[in-house]
Amino acid sequence: MPIDIHADKLCTLTGATQLLPKVNGRHLHASAIWRWCRKGVRGVHLDHVRIGGRIFTSAEALNRFANALAEVDLATPTAPLAPLPPVHKSRTAAEAAAAHRAAEQELDRLGL
């Protein structure tokens, strides 16, 4: 549902950042809100209106956007986790020195 400029309480994109929870103790940047309007997230776009040279959205539009993203998230099947790569045991200094000596001996044998 698009924004109704008479029914919705309009706010600038900067103002919209204040309506959202902080992430890592900081508000989102207005450019993130703009990307949600223009590019969307997972096929969902944030409703906005341009009045003159300014761009506005609303708390209601943010709520619809968040709910639509949650629906997309629930509808998207999760991929099974890939198996973890094998864990390599760290070599001790003595093991590394022995491997170095063996490599030097092999190079000497090859005449390199």
C-alpha positions, 0 to 999 in steps of 0.5 A: 500500500503506498503512502497516503500523505494525508493519513500517514505521518511523514518523516524525512529519511533522516527522521526515519533513522530515529524511528528504528532501533540502534545497531551497534549503538548507532542509528542507521544512516539515511543513505541505508533508508534511501537504498531500501527505497530505491533498490529494496532488500530481497525484493521488498521496497520501502514506500516513499514519496517525493515532495518537491526536492525532498523524500519522505517515508512514514512509520507506517511504511517502515512497519509494512517494510519490516513485516514484508521482510519477515514474510520473505524471510519465513518463506525462504528455505534455509540451506543446510550448513556446509560441513566444516573444513578439517581442523589442522593441528598446529606444528610445534617449533621442533616439528617445523624445524624437522620439516625444514631440514627434510625440505633442505635435504630433498633440495640438496638431493635434487641439486637445487 
